[in-house]
Amino acid sequence: IAASPFPSLNELIDDIVQRFRDQPAFNNLGHTLSFATVDRMSRDFAAYLQSLSGLTQGDRVAIMMPNLLQYPVALFGALRAGLTVVNVNPLYTARELEAQLKDSGARAIVVLEYFAHTLQKVLPATSIRHVISSQVGDFVPAPKRWLINSVVKHVKKMVPKWHIPEAISLREAMQRGAHNPFTPVRLSREDIAFLQYTGGTTGTAKGAILTHGNMLANLEQTNLWISVSFKEGREIAIAPLPMYHIFCMTSTLGFLKWG
């Protein structure tokens, strides 16, 4: 394969959202985000992250989220802010979550409120200083958003009680970010993009260091593989696997290159 022309994932993301601005990027819960919308939303989230005290380039941000529209926005926002992403399995027990957060040294976390009660149990033992919570339907337009969140919380009672006083909602964080300046970050292939934890089936889960260069090489491999039959700007890819899993995340980023 040829070397990637991009110095980091951030330039790749910028290229993707510009080339395919008006095309659909992600669809979930009956709502579609265009590449232009993902660009704007991830920029707002990146600006918010850059405004947080005690959070500097290279620091770890955990994302504890299933396959929802919020995940790629949080992922791209963290990368664009120059931070290292720590994907967290939402089904972790409190013991597993505490071990990963302590080992990674994560200083901020984006969590679906369905799992916030688990985070609450371990928060004092971790380095987390900023908690951003989200509801299932947050990125779906109203009134459908209100209906989804109300049904999940009050009808199906799927959200265990939790209380983290310092937590801020993802929607509020992005609204703040929209009014904050965003400073593009210069990164290299040697900078760490992810601390991706193993499954832990043979012992304690270990964080694999994945640099921007590692990920770009994997994406070039994916690009060569799918270029045989895919047509740029015309394909639809279904992601049934969890996007916090390295295989699905890498594949999804590879497919996004094709619009």
Disulfide bonds with the S-S distance in Angstrom:
none
